[in-house]
Amino acid sequence: MEVNPPKQEHLLALKVMRLTKPTLFTNIPVTCEEKDLPGDLFNQLMRDDPSTVNGAEILMLGEMLTLPQNFGNIFLGETFSSYISVHNDSNQVVKDILVKADLQTSSQRLNLSASNTAVAELKPDCCIDDVIHHEVKEIGTHILVCAVSYTTQGGEKMYFRKFFKFQVLKPLDVKTKFYNAETDEVFLEAQIQNITTSPMFMEKVSLEPSIMYNVAELNSVSQAGECVTTFGSRAYLQPMDTRQYLYCLKPKKEFAEKAGIIKGVTVIGKLDIVWKTNLGERGRLQTSQLQRMAPGYGDVRLSLEAIPDTVNLEEPFHITCKITNCSSERTMDLVLEMCNTNSIHWCGISGRQLGKLHPSSSLCLALTLLSSVQGLQSVSGLRLTDTFLKRTYEYDDIAQVCVVSSAIKVES
């Protein structure tokens, strides 16, 4: 009968520990009033407890730190740190020790070892230590593979490895919305929700625009000459809470002047989010490039460059329109017609020639009108006709203006 030889035990032992910050120790205070049966017993026990805060014993938060009791959660954007130790448990001198640490994700395998050079020898009761760091950039299952190879005194080459499996979770839920203004400006609303179980300190939430745009953050106000955030002095985001950030993007001059460039799907930029958790552990996330579908303006675009917010009833006021030929090939010969509505009356000659407008070029036009009805009135009734194609473009509800009685003085 064939007998299998017993499996040879390894001379080296491998230990892997995750490095994380400790947490503040918490206790459950038990107290009572002095007239109750225990009297001052419970209060005295809490005063004698070394983990409580002197003078504030009834608070749950203590002055001591607690070391991590388990592996804990790892979130996307955080830095994963681990301590690897190889100890010689035998009474022999081991030679040519090579410790290798790889991190296997769903898409790649990364080498995290600080050095790939073998250690010449390891005496009994001695160890080889290494600390690895990795910024987690993928969610899902991760496997830390630690492999050890060495040579015994007898010249036998030995090899073993261990696997440590953990999940990387998503810390934030980010949703974005785009709003197109009447001008070329684009407003971006970013809703950021903390989906972890602990509070976050939001250190930075910024928008890195693409080369086509300039960005202005609208998340602060000016108070007494100082810029103050709209979220208050404590920028904490509690678990499952959501915070909204607003940004205004405006095309750069060299792109705004060339009609037709900003159309279709355009890249806006990406969000850069930095936060801190317990005892200052930092995490960082960058979204992929945010894209939006630019509104289609057809062959001819009419936009407002200047219009007053409030005007007097039956008194003329002025607006400035910008007419852009969005075609990249065709020259237009335009005629402007102004049609009165029930409340808006145009002043000037209707049907006048604007002349030829070359591809991707613009012209500004000053117009005068008045309103015969009070309240919030829509500016409508402009018509542009291309005499080459005999095509008419209608522009209604271009903007709104507040019309007040002439007895009320309008501030300019």
SULHU-V181312 format. One record per pair of residues at least 12 apart in sequence whose ideal C-beta (glycine too) atoms are under 10 Angstrom apart, sorted by sequence separation. I is the first residue (numbers start at 0). J is the second residue. D is the distance in whole Angstrom. If there is no record, write none. Layout:
# SULHU-V181312
((I,J,D) (I,J,D))
This chain:
# SULHU-V181312
((29,41,5) (30,42,6) (44,56,9) (45,57,7) (49,61,9) (50,62,7) (51,63,9) (85,97,10) (99,111,9) (100,112,5) (131,143,9) (146,158,7) (147,159,6) (148,160,9) (175,187,6) (176,188,4) (204,216,9) (216,228,10) (217,229,9) (218,230,7) (230,242,7) (271,283,8) (272,284,5) (273,285,10) (305,317,8) (306,318,5) (335,347,9) (337,349,4) (366,378,9) (368,380,9) (381,393,8) (382,394,7) (28,41,9) (29,42,9) (43,56,10) (48,61,8) (49,62,9) (50,63,5) (85,98,6) (99,112,5) (100,113,9) (146,159,7) (147,160,7) (175,188,7) (176,189,8) (191,204,7) (205,218,10) (229,242,10) (230,243,10) (271,284,8) (272,285,7) (305,318,6) (306,319,8) (322,335,8) (335,348,9) (336,349,5) (337,350,9) (380,393,9) (381,394,4) (382,395,10) (28,42,9) (30,44,9) (42,56,7) (49,63,7) (84,98,9) (98,112,7) (131,145,10) (145,159,9) (146,160,4) (147,161,8) (174,188,9) (175,189,5) (176,190,8) (204,218,8) (229,243,10) (230,244,9) (270,284,8) (271,285,5) (272,286,8) (304,318,8) (305,319,4) (306,320,9) (335,349,7) (336,350,6) (337,351,9) (379,393,9) (380,394,8) (381,395,8) (29,44,8) (30,45,7) (41,56,10) (42,57,9) (50,65,10) (83,98,7) (97,112,9) (98,113,10) (99,114,10) (114,129,8) (145,160,6) (146,161,8) (174,189,7) (175,190,8) (189,204,7) (229,244,9) (250,265,9) (270,285,7) (271,286,8) (303,318,6) (304,319,4) (305,320,9) (320,335,9) (334,349,9) (335,350,7) (336,351,9) (366,381,8) (379,394,8) (380,395,7) (29,45,7) (83,99,10) (98,114,9) (99,115,7) (113,129,6) (129,145,10) (144,160,6) (145,161,5) (146,162,10) (173,189,6) (174,190,4) (175,191,10) (229,245,9) (269,285,6) (270,286,4) (303,319,7) (304,320,7) (305,321,10) (334,350,6) (335,351,6) (378,394,9) (379,395,4) (381,397,7) (28,45,6) (83,100,6) (97,114,10) (98,115,9) (112,129,7) (113,130,8) (144,161,8) (145,162,8) (173,190,7) (174,191,8) (189,206,8) (269,286,5) (270,287,9) (302,319,10) (303,320,6) (304,321,5) (334,351,7) (335,352,8) (364,381,10) (378,395,9) (379,396,6) (380,397,9) (97,115,8) (111,129,9) (113,131,7) (143,161,9) (144,162,6) (145,163,7) (172,190,8) (173,191,6) (174,192,8) (268,286,9) (269,287,7) (302,320,7) (303,321,7) (333,351,10) (334,352,6) (335,353,6) (347,365,10) (377,395,7) (378,396,8) (379,397,7) (26,45,8) (81,100,8) (97,116,8) (98,117,9) (111,130,10) (112,131,7) (113,132,9) (143,162,7) (144,163,8) (172,191,7) (173,192,8) (187,206,7) (248,267,6) (269,288,5) (270,289,7) (301,320,6) (302,321,5) (333,352,8) (334,353,7) (347,366,7) (377,396,5) (378,397,5) (379,398,9) (28,48,9) (97,117,4) (98,118,8) (111,131,4) (127,147,9) (142,162,6) (143,163,4) (144,164,10) (171,191,6) (172,192,4) (248,268,7) (268,288,7) (269,289,6) (301,321,7) (302,322,8) (332,352,8) (333,353,4) (334,354,10) (346,366,8) (347,367,6) (377,397,8) (378,398,5) (81,102,9) (96,117,6) (97,118,8) (110,131,10) (111,132,8) (142,163,7) (143,164,8) (171,192,7) (172,193,8) (187,208,10) (246,267,9) (267,288,8) (268,289,6) (300,321,8) (301,322,6) (302,323,7) (332,353,8) (333,354,7) (345,366,7) (346,367,4) (347,368,9) (377,398,8) (378,399,7) (26,48,7) (95,117,5) (96,118,4) (111,133,6) (141,163,9) (142,164,5) (143,165,7) (170,192,10) (171,193,7) (172,194,5) (246,268,9) (266,288,5) (267,289,5) (268,290,10) (300,322,7) (301,323,8) (331,353,9) (332,354,7) (333,355,8) (345,367,8) (346,368,6) (376,398,10) (377,399,5) (378,400,6) (28,51,8) (79,102,8) (94,117,9) (95,118,8) (96,119,8) (141,164,7) (142,165,8) (170,193,7) (171,194,7) (266,289,7) (267,290,7) (299,322,7) (300,323,4) (331,354,10) (332,355,5) (333,356,6) (344,367,10) (345,368,5) (346,369,7) (376,399,7) (377,400,8) (26,50,6) (94,118,9) (95,119,7) (96,120,8) (109,133,7) (140,164,7) (141,165,6) (170,194,7) (171,195,8) (218,242,9) (246,270,9) (265,289,10) (266,290,6) (267,291,6) (299,323,7) (300,324,8) (331,355,7) (332,356,8) (344,368,6) (345,369,9) (375,399,6) (376,400,6) (25,50,9) (26,51,7) (93,118,9) (94,119,7) (95,120,8) (96,121,5) (140,165,8) (141,166,7) (169,194,7) (170,195,5) (187,212,10) (218,243,9) (265,290,7) (266,291,9) (298,323,10) (299,324,6) (300,325,5) (330,355,6) (331,356,5) (343,368,6) (344,369,6) (375,400,8) (376,401,8) (24,50,5) (30,56,8) (94,120,5) (95,121,9) (140,166,6) (141,167,6) (168,194,8) (169,195,9) (204,230,10) (218,244,5) (244,270,8) (264,290,5) (265,291,6) (298,324,7) (299,325,7) (330,356,7) (331,357,8) (343,369,8) (344,370,7) (374,400,10) (375,401,6) (376,402,5) (24,51,9) (28,55,10) (30,57,6) (93,120,7) (94,121,8) (109,136,10) (139,166,7) (140,167,8) (168,195,8) (170,197,10) (185,212,8) (187,214,8) (201,228,10) (217,244,8) (218,245,6) (263,290,10) (264,291,7) (265,292,8) (296,323,8) (298,325,6) (299,326,8) (329,356,10) (330,357,5) (331,358,9) (342,369,10) (343,370,6) (344,371,6) (356,383,10) (374,401,8) (375,402,8) (28,56,7) (29,57,9) (83,111,9) (92,120,6) (93,121,5) (121,149,8) (138,166,8) (139,167,6) (171,199,8) (184,212,10) (216,244,8) (217,245,4) (218,246,8) (244,272,10) (264,292,6) (265,293,5) (297,325,7) (298,326,5) (329,357,9) (330,358,6) (342,370,5) (343,371,8) (373,401,9) (374,402,6) (28,57,5) (83,112,9) (92,121,7) (93,122,8) (98,127,6) (100,129,7) (102,131,8) (104,133,10) (107,136,10) (120,149,9) (138,167,5) (139,168,9) (170,199,8) (183,212,10) (185,214,10) (188,217,10) (189,218,10) (201,230,8) (216,245,8) (217,246,6) (263,292,7) (264,293,8) (296,325,5) (297,326,9) (315,344,9) (317,346,9) (329,358,6) (331,360,10) (333,362,9) (335,364,7) (337,366,7) (339,368,9) (342,371,6) (343,372,9) (356,385,9) (373,402,5) (374,403,9) (26,56,9) (28,58,7) (81,111,8) (83,113,10) (91,121,10) (92,122,6) (93,123,9) (97,127,10) (98,128,9) (99,129,10) (101,131,10) (106,136,10) (107,137,8) (120,150,9) (135,165,10) (137,167,7) (138,168,7) (139,169,10) (171,201,10) (187,217,10) (204,234,9) (215,245,10) (216,246,6) (217,247,6) (262,292,9) (263,293,6) (295,325,9) (316,346,10) (326,356,9) (328,358,6) (330,360,9) (337,367,10) (340,370,10) (341,371,8) (342,372,4) (353,383,8) (370,400,7) (372,402,7) (373,403,6) (28,59,7) (91,122,9) (92,123,7) (96,127,6) (98,129,6) (100,131,5) (102,133,6) (104,135,9) (106,137,7) (117,148,8) (118,149,9) (136,167,9) (138,169,5) (173,204,10) (175,206,10) (184,215,9) (186,217,8) (203,234,10) (215,246,7) (216,247,8) (262,293,5) (298,329,8) (313,344,9) (315,346,6) (322,353,7) (324,355,9) (326,357,9) (327,358,5) (328,359,9) (335,366,9) (337,368,8) (340,371,10) (341,372,7) (342,373,9) (349,380,10) (353,384,10) (355,386,10) (370,401,10) (371,402,9) (373,404,6) (26,58,9) (27,59,7) (79,111,9) (89,121,10) (90,122,10) (91,123,7) (93,125,9) (104,136,9) (105,137,6) (109,141,10) (111,143,8) (117,149,9) (135,167,5) (138,170,10) (202,234,8) (214,246,6) (215,247,5) (261,293,6) (262,294,9) (263,295,8) (299,331,7) (324,356,5) (326,358,5) (327,359,6) (339,371,9) (340,372,9) (342,374,8) (349,381,10) (350,382,9) (355,387,9) (368,400,9) (370,402,4) (373,405,10) (25,58,9) (26,59,6) (85,118,9) (87,120,10) (90,123,5) (92,125,9) (100,133,10) (102,135,9) (104,137,5) (105,138,9) (106,139,9) (111,144,10) (112,145,9) (117,150,9) (135,168,10) (200,233,8) (201,234,5) (214,247,7) (215,248,8) (260,293,10) (261,294,10) (262,295,7) (298,331,7) (323,356,8) (324,357,7) (325,358,9) (326,359,8) (343,376,6) (345,378,10) (349,382,9) (369,402,9) (370,403,10) (25,59,5) (26,60,9) (87,121,5) (89,123,6) (90,124,9) (104,138,9) (105,139,5) (108,142,9) (111,145,10) (112,146,10) (200,234,6) (201,235,8) (212,246,10) (213,247,9) (214,248,5) (215,249,7) (262,296,8) (299,333,7) (301,335,10) (322,356,7) (324,358,6) (325,359,8) (342,376,5) (343,377,8) (350,384,9) (352,386,9) (373,407,10) (24,59,10) (25,60,6) (26,61,6) (86,121,9) (87,122,7) (88,123,8) (89,124,9) (102,137,10) (104,139,7) (105,140,7) (198,233,10) (199,234,9) (200,235,6) (201,236,6) (212,247,10) (213,248,7) (214,249,8) (324,359,7) (341,376,9) (342,377,8) (343,378,6) (345,380,7) (23,59,10) (24,60,8) (25,61,6) (85,121,8) (87,123,5) (88,124,8) (104,140,8) (105,141,8) (108,144,8) (199,235,7) (200,236,8) (212,248,4) (213,249,5) (323,359,8) (324,360,6) (325,361,10) (340,376,9) (342,378,10) (343,379,6) (344,380,9) (345,381,8) (23,60,6) (24,61,4) (26,63,9) (86,123,10) (87,124,6) (103,140,9) (104,141,6) (105,142,10) (198,235,5) (199,236,5) (211,248,9) (212,249,7) (213,250,8) (259,296,9) (323,360,8) (324,361,7) (340,377,8) (342,379,9) (343,380,6) (23,61,7) (24,62,8) (25,63,10) (86,124,8) (87,125,6) (88,126,10) (103,141,7) (104,142,8) (198,236,7) (199,237,8) (204,242,8) (206,244,8) (208,246,8) (211,249,10) (212,250,6) (213,251,6) (236,274,8) (258,296,8) (322,360,10) (323,361,4) (324,362,9) (340,378,9) (341,379,10) (23,62,8) (24,63,4) (86,125,8) (87,126,7) (102,141,6) (103,142,4) (198,237,5) (199,238,9) (205,244,9) (206,245,10) (209,248,9) (211,250,6) (212,251,7) (213,252,9) (235,274,10) (259,298,10) (322,361,6) (323,362,8) (340,379,5) (23,63,8) (24,64,6) (25,65,8) (85,125,10) (86,126,4) (87,127,9) (102,142,7) (103,143,8) (197,237,9) (198,238,7) (204,244,5) (206,246,5) (208,248,6) (211,251,6) (234,274,9) (235,275,10) (321,361,6) (322,362,6) (339,379,10) (340,380,5) (23,64,6) (24,65,5) (85,126,6) (86,127,8) (101,142,9) (102,143,6) (103,144,6) (195,236,9) (197,238,7) (199,240,9) (201,242,7) (205,246,9) (206,247,10) (208,249,9) (210,251,8) (234,275,10) (258,299,10) (259,300,9) (321,362,7) (322,363,8) (338,379,8) (339,380,6) (21,63,9) (22,64,7) (23,65,7) (84,126,5) (85,127,5) (86,128,9) (101,143,8) (102,144,7) (193,235,9) (196,238,5) (198,240,9) (204,246,10) (206,248,8) (209,251,10) (211,253,9) (212,254,8) (258,300,7) (320,362,9) (321,363,5) (322,364,6) (338,380,4) (21,64,4) (22,65,5) (84,127,7) (85,128,8) (100,143,7) (101,144,5) (193,236,4) (195,238,6) (196,239,9) (199,242,10) (201,244,9) (208,251,9) (210,253,10) (211,254,5) (212,255,10) (248,291,9) (320,363,7) (321,364,8) (337,380,6) (338,381,8) (20,64,9) (21,65,6) (22,66,9) (83,127,8) (84,128,5) (85,129,8) (100,144,7) (101,145,8) (192,236,8) (193,237,7) (194,238,8) (195,239,9) (210,254,9) (211,255,9) (319,363,6) (320,364,5) (336,380,9) (337,381,6) (338,382,6) (21,66,5) (22,67,8) (83,128,7) (84,129,8) (99,144,8) (100,145,5) (101,146,8) (191,236,7) (193,238,6) (194,239,7) (319,364,7) (320,365,8) (336,381,8) (337,382,8) (20,66,10) (21,67,7) (22,68,9) (82,128,7) (83,129,5) (84,130,10) (99,145,7) (100,146,8) (192,238,10) (193,239,7) (194,240,10) (318,364,9) (319,365,5) (320,366,6) (335,381,7) (336,382,4) (19,66,9) (20,67,8) (82,129,8) (83,130,7) (98,145,7) (99,146,5) (192,239,7) (193,240,6) (194,241,10) (318,365,8) (319,366,8) (335,382,7) (336,383,8) (19,67,5) (81,129,9) (82,130,6) (83,131,7) (98,146,8) (99,147,8) (192,240,7) (193,241,8) (317,365,6) (318,366,5) (334,382,8) (335,383,6) (336,384,7) (18,67,9) (22,71,10) (81,130,7) (82,131,8) (97,146,8) (98,147,6) (99,148,8) (191,240,9) (192,241,4) (193,242,8) (211,260,8) (212,261,9) (317,366,7) (318,367,8) (334,383,7) (335,384,8) (17,67,7) (19,69,10) (80,130,7) (81,131,5) (97,147,7) (98,148,8) (191,241,7) (192,242,8) (211,261,7) (316,366,10) (317,367,5) (318,368,7) (333,383,5) (334,384,5) (16,67,9) (19,70,9) (80,131,7) (81,132,8) (96,147,7) (97,148,5) (98,149,9) (190,241,6) (191,242,5) (316,367,7) (317,368,8) (333,384,7) (334,385,8) (17,69,9) (19,71,6) (79,131,8) (80,132,5) (81,133,8) (96,148,7) (97,149,7) (190,242,8) (191,243,8) (315,367,5) (316,368,7) (331,383,9) (332,384,9) (333,385,6) (334,386,6) (17,70,6) (19,72,10) (79,132,7) (80,133,8) (95,148,8) (96,149,5) (97,150,10) (189,242,9) (190,243,5) (191,244,7) (212,265,9) (214,267,9) (315,368,7) (316,369,7) (331,384,10) (332,385,7) (333,386,8) (16,70,9) (17,71,7) (19,73,9) (78,132,6) (79,133,5) (95,149,6) (96,150,8) (189,243,7) (190,244,8) (211,265,7) (212,266,9) (214,268,7) (315,369,5) (316,370,8) (331,385,5) (332,386,5) (333,387,9) (78,133,7) (79,134,8) (94,149,7) (95,150,5) (188,243,6) (189,244,4) (211,266,8) (212,267,7) (314,369,6) (315,370,10) (330,385,10) (331,386,8) (332,387,6) (336,391,8) (338,393,9) (340,395,9) (17,73,8) (77,133,10) (78,134,5) (79,135,5) (93,149,5) (94,150,5) (95,151,10) (188,244,7) (189,245,8) (209,265,8) (210,266,9) (211,267,9) (212,268,7) (313,369,6) (314,370,9) (329,385,9) (331,387,7) (332,388,9) (77,134,8) (78,135,7) (93,150,7) (94,151,8) (187,244,8) (188,245,6) (189,246,7) (209,266,5) (211,268,9) (299,356,8) (304,361,10) (312,369,8) (313,370,7) (330,387,8) (331,388,8) (334,391,9) (336,393,10) (338,395,9) (343,400,9) (19,77,10) (76,134,8) (77,135,6) (93,151,7) (94,152,8) (187,245,7) (188,246,8) (208,266,9) (209,267,6) (210,268,9) (305,363,9) (310,368,9) (311,369,9) (312,370,7) (313,371,6) (320,378,10) (329,387,8) (75,134,10) (76,135,7) (92,151,9) (93,152,8) (101,160,9) (103,162,9) (186,245,7) (187,246,5) (208,267,7) (209,268,5) (302,361,9) (304,363,6) (310,369,8) (311,370,9) (312,371,7) (313,372,10) (322,381,10) (326,385,10) (329,388,8) (331,390,9) (333,392,9) (343,402,9) (18,78,10) (19,79,10) (20,80,10) (75,135,6) (76,136,8) (83,143,9) (85,145,9) (91,151,7) (92,152,6) (94,154,9) (186,246,7) (187,247,8) (207,267,10) (208,268,4) (209,269,9) (304,364,9) (305,365,9) (306,366,10) (310,370,7) (312,372,8) (313,373,10) (318,378,7) (342,402,8) (18,79,9) (19,80,8) (74,135,7) (75,136,7) (91,152,5) (95,156,8) (96,157,10) (97,158,9) (99,160,8) (102,163,10) (103,164,9) (185,246,9) (186,247,6) (187,248,6) (206,267,8) (207,268,5) (208,269,9) (300,361,9) (304,365,9) (312,373,6) (320,381,8) (322,383,7) (324,385,10) (331,392,10) (17,79,8) (18,80,4) (19,81,10) (73,135,6) (75,137,7) (76,138,10) (79,141,8) (81,143,7) (83,145,6) (85,147,6) (87,149,9) (89,151,9) (91,153,9) (105,167,10) (185,247,8) (186,248,8) (206,268,5) (207,269,5) (311,373,10) (312,374,10) (17,80,7) (18,81,6) (75,138,5) (89,152,9) (100,163,10) (104,167,8) (184,247,6) (185,248,5) (205,268,10) (206,269,8) (207,270,8) (262,325,8) (301,364,9) (16,80,10) (17,81,5) (18,82,5) (74,138,9) (75,139,9) (79,143,9) (81,145,9) (83,147,9) (85,149,9) (93,157,9) (184,248,7) (185,249,8) (205,269,10) (206,270,6) (207,271,6) (259,323,9) (16,81,7) (17,82,8) (73,138,10) (171,236,9) (183,248,9) (184,249,5) (185,250,8) (205,270,7) (206,271,8) (258,323,4) (259,324,9) (15,81,6) (16,82,5) (183,249,7) (184,250,8) (204,270,7) (205,271,5) (257,323,10) (258,324,6) (259,325,5) (310,376,9) (15,82,7) (16,83,8) (172,239,10) (174,241,9) (176,243,10) (178,245,9) (180,247,8) (182,249,8) (183,250,5) (204,271,8) (205,272,8) (256,323,10) (258,325,5) (259,326,7) (260,327,9) (14,82,8) (15,83,5) (16,84,8) (73,141,8) (180,248,10) (182,250,10) (203,271,7) (204,272,5) (205,273,9) (258,326,8) (259,327,5) (14,83,8) (15,84,8) (172,241,8) (174,243,10) (175,244,10) (176,245,10) (178,247,10) (180,249,9) (203,272,7) (204,273,8) (258,327,8) (13,83,7) (14,84,5) (15,85,10) (202,272,9) (203,273,4) (204,274,9) (257,327,10) (322,392,10) (13,84,7) (14,85,8) (173,244,10) (175,246,10) (177,248,9) (183,254,9) (201,272,8) (202,273,4) (203,274,8) (12,84,8) (13,85,6) (14,86,7) (183,255,6) (201,273,8) (202,274,6) (306,378,7) (322,394,10) (12,85,7) (13,86,8) (182,255,9) (199,272,10) (200,273,10) (201,274,5) (202,275,6) (11,85,5) (12,86,5) (200,274,6) (201,275,8) (320,394,9) (11,86,7) (12,87,8) (199,274,5) (200,275,4) (303,378,8) (10,86,10) (11,87,6) (12,88,5) (185,261,9) (198,274,10) (199,275,7) (200,276,8) (10,87,6) (11,88,7) (12,89,10) (198,275,10) (199,276,6) (200,277,10) (202,279,10) (320,397,8) (10,88,7) (11,89,8) (183,261,7) (198,276,8) (199,277,10) (207,285,8) (320,398,10) (9,88,8) (10,89,4) (191,270,8) (195,274,10) (197,276,6) (198,277,9) (200,279,9) (202,281,8) (207,286,10) (209,288,7) (318,397,9) (8,88,9) (9,89,9) (10,90,9) (185,265,9) (187,267,7) (197,277,6) (202,282,9) (203,283,9) (204,284,10) (206,286,10) (209,289,9) (301,381,7) (318,398,8) (8,89,9) (10,91,6) (187,268,8) (189,270,6) (191,272,7) (193,274,8) (195,276,8) (200,281,10) (202,283,9) (207,288,10) (208,289,10) (209,290,10) (10,92,10) (11,93,6) (81,163,8) (185,267,7) (301,383,7) (318,400,9) (10,93,6) (187,270,9) (189,272,9) (191,274,9) (199,282,8) (206,289,8) (9,93,10) (299,383,6) (316,400,8) (11,96,7) (13,98,8) (15,100,8) (298,383,10) (79,165,8) (299,385,7) (316,402,9) (11,98,9) (195,282,10) (298,385,8) (79,167,8) (314,402,9) (313,402,9) (77,167,9) (177,267,8) (298,388,9) (310,400,6) (312,402,6) (76,167,9) (77,168,10) (299,390,9) (301,392,8) (306,397,9) (308,399,9) (309,400,7) (310,401,7) (311,402,8) (312,403,7) (313,404,10) (314,405,6) (73,165,6) (75,167,6) (175,267,9) (298,390,8) (300,392,9) (301,393,10) (302,394,10) (306,398,5) (308,400,7) (309,401,5) (310,402,6) (311,403,6) (312,404,5) (313,405,7) (70,163,9) (72,165,9) (73,166,7) (74,167,7) (75,168,7) (76,169,9) (77,170,8) (191,284,10) (297,390,10) (299,392,5) (301,394,5) (306,399,9) (307,400,7) (308,401,6) (309,402,8) (310,403,8) (311,404,7) (312,405,5) (316,409,9) (71,165,9) (72,166,8) (73,167,5) (74,168,5) (75,169,6) (76,170,6) (298,392,7) (300,394,10) (303,397,6) (306,400,7) (307,401,9) (309,403,6) (311,405,4) (312,406,9) (70,165,6) (72,167,9) (73,168,7) (74,169,7) (75,170,6) (76,171,8) (175,270,8) (297,392,7) (299,394,9) (302,397,8) (303,398,5) (310,405,10) (311,406,9) (312,407,9) (314,409,9) (70,166,10) (72,168,6) (74,170,4) (75,171,8) (296,392,10) (301,397,7) (302,398,10) (311,407,8) (73,170,10) (74,171,9) (173,270,7) (189,286,9) (311,408,9) (72,170,9) (309,407,9) (311,409,6) (173,272,8) (259,358,8) (260,359,8) (310,409,6) (189,289,9) (258,358,8) (259,359,6) (309,409,5) (171,272,7) (258,359,5) (308,409,9) (309,410,8) (170,272,9) (187,289,7) (257,359,6) (258,360,7) (307,409,8) (308,410,9) (309,411,10) (171,274,8) (256,359,9) (257,360,9) (258,361,7) (170,274,8) (187,291,8) (256,360,9) (257,361,10) (307,411,8) (256,361,8) (170,276,9) (185,291,7) (255,361,10) (185,293,8) (185,294,10) (11,121,8) (183,293,9) (10,121,9) (171,282,9) (173,284,8) (175,286,8) (14,126,9) (18,130,7) (170,282,6) (177,289,8) (179,291,8) (10,123,9) (18,131,9) (171,284,6) (173,286,6) (177,290,9) (178,291,10) (179,292,10) (12,126,9) (13,127,10) (14,128,10) (18,132,9) (170,284,7) (175,289,6) (177,291,4) (179,293,8) (11,126,9) (169,284,9) (171,286,10) (175,290,10) (176,291,10) (177,292,8) (179,294,5) (11,127,9) (15,131,10) (173,289,10) (175,291,9) (177,293,10) (183,300,10) (183,302,8) (74,194,9) (182,302,6) (74,195,6) (181,302,7) (182,303,8) (180,302,10) (181,303,6) (182,304,8) (72,195,7) (74,197,10) (72,196,8) (72,197,9) (181,306,9) (17,143,9) (15,143,7) (15,145,6) (14,145,10) (13,145,6) (13,146,9) (13,147,6) (12,147,9) (11,147,6) (11,148,10) (9,147,8) (11,149,6) (10,149,7) (182,321,9) (9,149,8) (10,151,7) (9,151,10) (10,152,9) (7,151,10) (11,157,8) (13,159,8) (15,161,7) (17,163,9) (10,157,7) (13,160,8) (14,161,9) (135,282,9) (136,283,10) (7,155,9) (9,157,6) (11,159,8) (13,161,6) (15,163,6) (17,165,8) (134,282,9) (136,284,9) (9,158,9) (134,283,8) (136,285,9) (7,157,8) (9,159,6) (22,197,9) (76,272,8) (76,273,9) (77,274,10) (76,274,8) (77,276,8) (74,274,10) (80,280,10) (74,276,8) (78,280,8) (77,280,7) (78,281,7) (77,281,8) (78,282,8) (76,281,9) (77,282,4) (78,283,9) (74,280,10) (76,282,4) (77,283,8) (75,282,8) (76,283,5) (77,284,10) (74,282,6) (75,283,10) (76,284,4) (75,284,7) (76,285,9) (74,284,9) (64,278,8) (181,397,8) (181,398,6) (181,399,10) (23,277,8) (22,277,6) (23,278,8) (20,276,9) (21,277,9) (22,278,7) (20,277,6) (21,278,7) (19,277,9) (20,278,4) (19,278,9) (20,279,7) (20,280,5) (19,280,8))
